[in-house]
Amino acid sequence: MKLSDIDIEHLDEARKLIDKDVSKHYTILEIARQVGLSESRLTRGFKLLHKVGLFEYLEIARLEKGKYLIENTDKKLKEISYSLGYRYRNSFSLAFKKRFGKPPGNWRKNLP
């Protein structure tokens, strides 16, 4: 699959849309319509351009924002997990541990 300059612009719009509000639960169809691509072009092109799928990108963006909030705020972990779009704190904790090797509470305790 070859991406045109226009495709790349649309795919970058999709990335920006996700980054703008990581708590939002988009469908592929919603993102595709908003950026003007077909669902298949969006999913294949996004993975080709960004080296990860859309939902994996969203998960990474959520966890990176969560890590930032843990390191730079005094917000409770439950509040952070909800603000990132997780319905349950435990889901956030498991995903955080899988990505960073420690649960969020331990991450915060070990800050310098």
C-alpha positions in Angstrom: 0.0 0.0 0.0 1.4 3.4 -1.0 0.3 6.5 0.9 -0.2 9.7 -0.9 0.5 13.1 0.6 -3.2 13.6 1.1 -3.5 10.2 2.8 -0.7 11.2 5.2 -2.5 14.5 6.0 -5.7 12.6 6.8 -3.9 10.0 8.9 -2.2 12.8 10.8 -5.6 14.3 11.4 -6.7 11.0 12.8 -3.7 10.9 15.2 -4.4 14.5 16.3 -8.1 13.6 16.9 -7.1 10.8 19.2 -4.5 12.9 21.0 -7.0 15.7 21.5 -9.2 13.6 23.8 -7.7 10.2 24.8 -10.7 9.5 27.0 -13.1 9.3 24.0 -14.1 5.9 22.8 -14.1 6.3 19.0 -15.1 3.8 16.5 -13.1 3.2 13.3 -16.1 4.5 11.3 -16.3 7.8 13.4 -12.7 8.5 12.9 -12.8 7.6 9.2 -15.8 9.9 8.6 -14.1 12.8 10.5 -10.9 12.6 8.5 -12.3 11.7 5.1 -10.9 8.2 4.6 -12.5 4.8 4.2 -12.3 2.5 7.2 -9.9 0.2 5.5 -7.6 3.0 4.2 -7.6 4.5 7.7 -6.7 1.3 9.6 -4.1 0.1 7.1 -2.7 3.5 6.5 -2.5 4.4 10.2 -0.6 1.2 11.0 1.8 1.7 8.0 2.5 5.3 8.9 2.6 5.1 12.7 3.8 1.5 13.1 0.9 0.7 15.5 -2.8 0.2 15.0 -5.4 2.9 15.9 -6.5 1.3 19.1 -3.0 0.4 20.2 -2.0 4.0 19.6 -5.0 5.2 21.7 -4.0 2.8 24.5 -0.4 4.1 24.4 -1.5 7.7 24.4 -3.8 7.1 27.4 -1.1 5.3 29.4 1.5 8.0 28.6 -0.9 10.7 29.7 -1.7 8.6 32.8 2.0 8.3 33.6 2.4 12.1 33.2 -0.5 12.7 35.6 0.9 10.3 38.1 4.3 12.0 38.0 3.1 15.6 37.9 -0.2 15.8 39.9 -1.6 14.7 43.2 -4.8 13.3 41.6 -6.0 10.0 42.9 -5.4 7.0 40.7 -9.2 6.4 40.4 -9.7 10.0 39.2 -6.8 9.6 36.7 -8.1 6.3 35.3 -11.6 7.8 34.8 -10.2 10.9 33.2 -8.4 8.7 30.7 -11.6 6.9 29.7 -11.2 3.7 31.8 -14.4 2.5 33.3 -12.6 0.7 36.1 -9.4 1.6 37.9 -8.3 -2.0 37.8 -8.3 -1.9 34.0 -6.0 1.1 34.0 -3.7 -0.5 36.6 -3.3 -3.7 34.6 -2.7 -1.9 31.4 -0.2 0.5 33.1 1.7 -2.4 34.7 1.9 -4.2 31.4 3.3 -1.1 29.6 5.6 0.3 32.4 6.4 -2.8 34.5 4.9 -1.5 37.7 1.4 -0.7 38.9 0.6 3.0 39.0 0.6 3.2 42.8 4.2 1.8 42.9 5.2 4.1 40.1 4.1 7.1 42.1 5.8 5.8 45.3 9.1 5.4 43.5 9.3 9.0 42.1 12.4 10.9 43.0 
